[in-house]
Amino acid sequence: MKKSLLLLVCLSTLLRAQVPHTASTAMPFLNFIPDARSAGMGGVYYGRTDVNVGFNAVAKLVSLVDEPTQVGVSYTPLKNVAHNAYLSSAAFVARNEQGALFVGLRYFTPGSVVLADGNANYLGTVEPSDMVVQLGYALPLSPDWSISVTGGWAYSKLLDGTYNGTTYLTGSAVMADIACCYDGRDIFHQGFSGGLALKNIGTPVSYTKETKSFLPASATVGVAYTAVGPGSVTGFTIGTLIGKVLIPANDTTGHTSMIQGLLHPAGEVTYAIGAEYLYNFAVQKMNLSVRAGYSGGTTSTGGVTAGIGYGFNSIAIDVAYRASNVYDPFGNTFRIGLGYKF
């Protein structure tokens, strides 16, 4: 019997294998929420403004008026995948009167992966990895509306070398995000906000000379409302987010257009709802946040999330937890985030 390489544990295939009826894409980690604050709210990122919003909608960063320059890092260990699997990110934003500049980096690895053929013969150990670097700029159109364009370069390494006569390549792609956001909150940060984003629009990725894989292009729309208590001591935000994968399920040709993917009934649909309660202490600009959310969709991924945040002067610390889900490699995991505002 001809031996076949078992790649179900390699990066994108590893994650898709745990979720039935999902679209076949390269680098699915591009649609993962990297930061702890959004993750604690089920993935909802409208209704708040900090540096990590740039990973989803750079246009939202125009709202950074009081604290225009920020940096942030996050780390998510993925013990459900492997003991050394993790997702990490780093971000920087600088805002002035003309607009906001965003720089982001994300890195994902499923850890050490043992390769075997169809007869369970050992073929070696590899360490797949994905990385994306992004540069975006947001421009205000009016006091309430803004737009942004973000360019990026993505790198993906599943295998390196020849196995069973097939030569595997390191994949790469050029990608772009486009976002339009509305922020009608007043000077006390009370009111509605929302937006629309097209993400991961890019060139196909080739892991062999014969095959191509889509990037996980998607369209998302979201809205949130923030209520502020007397004296701005407390704040409560609730929001929702709906997304549509622009790739038809089970289509691996790499030639389907995004419009066809958007209209195709088999394309994945995701949704999330989240809330945050914020309490501001009078001493030393301290604040404490409690968050909760839920995410789901046609892929049966997602689940209940919870999180807390602590701010002290210019430092922000966030922790999020995602409950276990049989289809979700992010189930039963913690995210940790650290931010600094200049």
Backbone hydrogen bonds, N-H to C=O, Kabsch-Sander energy under -0.5 kcal/mol:
donor,donor_aa,acceptor,acceptor_aa,energy
6,L,116,A,-2.0
7,L,5,L,-0.9
10,C,7,L,-2.1
11,L,9,V,-0.8
13,T,10,C,-1.6
14,L,10,C,-1.1
15,L,11,L,-2.0
16,R,12,S,-2.5
17,A,13,T,-2.3
18,Q,15,L,-0.9
19,V,16,R,-2.0
22,T,19,V,-0.8
25,T,23,A,-0.8
26,A,214,F,-4.3
30,L,27,M,-1.9
31,N,28,P,-1.8
32,F,29,F,-1.8
39,A,35,D,-1.7
40,G,36,A,-2.0
41,M,37,R,-0.6
41,M,38,S,-1.1
42,G,39,A,-1.4
43,G,38,S,-2.7
44,V,41,M,-1.0
48,R,45,Y,-0.8
53,V,50,D,-1.8
54,G,51,V,-1.5
55,F,52,N,-1.5
56,N,53,V,-2.1
57,A,53,V,-2.9
60,K,57,A,-1.6
61,L,58,V,-2.0
62,V,59,A,-1.4
63,S,60,K,-1.7
64,L,61,L,-1.8
65,V,63,S,-1.8
70,Q,93,V,-2.0
71,V,340,Y,-2.2
72,G,91,A,-2.1
73,V,338,L,-2.5
74,S,89,S,-2.0
75,Y,336,I,-2.3
76,T,87,L,-2.7
78,L,85,A,-2.8
79,K,77,P,-0.7
81,V,78,L,-1.3
82,A,78,L,-2.0
85,A,82,A,-1.4
86,Y,109,T,-2.0
87,L,76,T,-2.2
88,S,107,Y,-2.7
89,S,74,S,-1.8
90,A,105,L,-2.3
91,A,72,G,-2.6
92,F,103,V,-2.3
93,V,70,Q,-2.3
94,A,101,L,-2.1
95,R,68,P,-1.2
96,N,99,G,-2.9
100,A,138,A,-1.8
101,L,94,A,-2.9
102,F,136,G,-2.8
103,V,92,F,-2.6
104,G,134,Q,-2.3
105,L,90,A,-2.6
106,R,132,V,-2.2
107,Y,88,S,-2.5
108,F,130,D,-2.7
109,T,86,Y,-2.1
113,V,126,V,-3.3
115,L,113,V,-0.5
115,L,124,G,-3.2
117,D,121,N,-1.5
120,A,117,D,-2.1
123,L,115,L,-2.8
124,G,115,L,-0.9
126,V,113,V,-2.6
129,S,157,K,-2.0
130,D,108,F,-2.8
131,M,155,Y,-2.6
132,V,106,R,-2.1
133,V,153,W,-2.2
134,Q,104,G,-2.8
135,L,151,G,-2.7
136,G,102,F,-2.8
137,Y,149,V,-2.0
138,A,100,A,-2.7
139,L,147,I,-3.0
141,L,145,W,-2.5
142,S,145,W,-1.7
146,S,181,C,-1.9
147,I,139,L,-2.2
148,S,179,A,-2.1
149,V,137,Y,-1.8
150,T,177,D,-2.6
151,G,135,L,-2.6
152,G,175,M,-2.3
153,W,133,V,-2.2
154,A,173,A,-2.8
155,Y,131,M,-3.3
156,S,171,G,-3.1
157,K,129,S,-2.9
158,L,156,S,-0.5
161,G,168,Y,-1.1
163,Y,166,T,-2.6
166,T,163,Y,-2.1
167,T,165,G,-0.5
168,Y,161,G,-2.9
168,Y,166,T,-0.6
169,L,207,Y,-3.6
171,G,156,S,-2.5
171,G,169,L,-0.6
173,A,154,A,-2.0
175,M,152,G,-2.5
176,A,201,I,-1.7
177,D,150,T,-2.5
178,I,198,L,-2.6
179,A,148,S,-1.8
180,C,196,L,-2.6
181,C,146,S,-2.4
182,Y,194,G,-3.0
183,D,144,D,-2.6
184,G,192,F,-2.4
186,D,190,Q,-2.5
189,H,186,D,-2.3
191,G,226,T,-2.1
193,S,224,A,-2.2
194,G,182,Y,-2.5
195,G,222,G,-2.1
196,L,180,C,-2.6
197,A,220,T,-2.5
198,L,178,I,-3.2
199,K,197,A,-0.5
199,K,218,S,-2.9
201,I,176,A,-2.3
202,G,200,N,-0.8
203,T,174,V,-1.8
205,V,213,S,-3.1
207,Y,205,V,-0.5
208,T,211,T,-0.6
212,K,252,T,-0.5
213,S,205,V,-2.6
214,F,24,S,-0.6
217,A,215,L,-2.4
218,S,199,K,-2.0
219,A,244,K,-2.3
220,T,197,A,-2.6
221,V,242,I,-2.5
222,G,195,G,-2.2
223,V,240,T,-1.8
224,A,193,S,-2.9
225,Y,238,I,-2.5
226,T,191,G,-2.3
227,A,236,F,-2.9
229,G,234,T,-2.7
232,S,229,G,-2.0
233,V,230,P,-1.2
235,G,278,L,-2.2
236,F,227,A,-2.8
237,T,276,E,-2.7
238,I,225,Y,-2.1
239,G,274,G,-2.6
240,T,223,V,-2.4
241,L,272,A,-2.5
242,I,221,V,-2.6
243,G,270,T,-2.8
244,K,219,A,-2.6
245,V,268,E,-2.6
246,L,217,A,-2.8
250,N,22,T,-0.6
251,D,248,P,-1.4
252,T,250,N,-0.7
261,G,257,S,-1.9
262,L,258,M,-2.5
263,L,259,I,-1.9
264,H,260,Q,-1.6
267,G,264,H,-1.3
270,T,243,G,-2.3
271,Y,296,G,-2.4
272,A,241,L,-2.2
273,I,294,Y,-2.5
274,G,239,G,-2.4
275,A,292,A,-2.7
276,E,237,T,-2.5
277,Y,290,V,-2.8
278,L,235,G,-3.2
279,Y,288,L,-2.5
280,N,233,V,-3.6
281,F,279,Y,-0.6
281,F,286,M,-3.0
286,M,283,V,-1.4
287,N,311,G,-1.9
288,L,279,Y,-2.3
289,S,309,G,-2.7
290,V,277,Y,-2.3
291,R,307,G,-3.2
292,A,275,A,-2.0
293,G,305,T,-1.9
294,Y,273,I,-2.6
295,S,303,G,-1.7
296,G,271,Y,-2.4
298,T,269,V,-2.2
300,S,297,G,-1.6
303,G,295,S,-0.8
305,T,293,G,-2.6
306,A,321,Y,-2.2
307,G,291,R,-1.9
308,I,319,V,-2.3
309,G,289,S,-2.1
310,Y,317,I,-2.8
311,G,287,N,-2.5
312,F,315,I,-2.6
313,N,284,Q,-1.0
313,N,285,K,-0.7
315,I,312,F,-2.4
316,A,339,G,-2.4
317,I,310,Y,-2.8
318,D,337,G,-2.3
319,V,308,I,-2.5
320,A,335,R,-2.2
321,Y,306,A,-3.3
322,R,333,T,-2.2
323,A,304,V,-2.8
328,D,325,N,-1.8
331,G,328,D,-1.7
332,N,322,R,-1.9
333,T,322,R,-1.1
333,T,330,F,-0.7
335,R,320,A,-2.4
336,I,75,Y,-2.2
337,G,318,D,-2.9
338,L,73,V,-2.6
339,G,316,A,-2.8
340,Y,71,V,-2.5
341,K,314,S,-2.4
342,F,69,T,-2.7
342,F,340,Y,-0.5
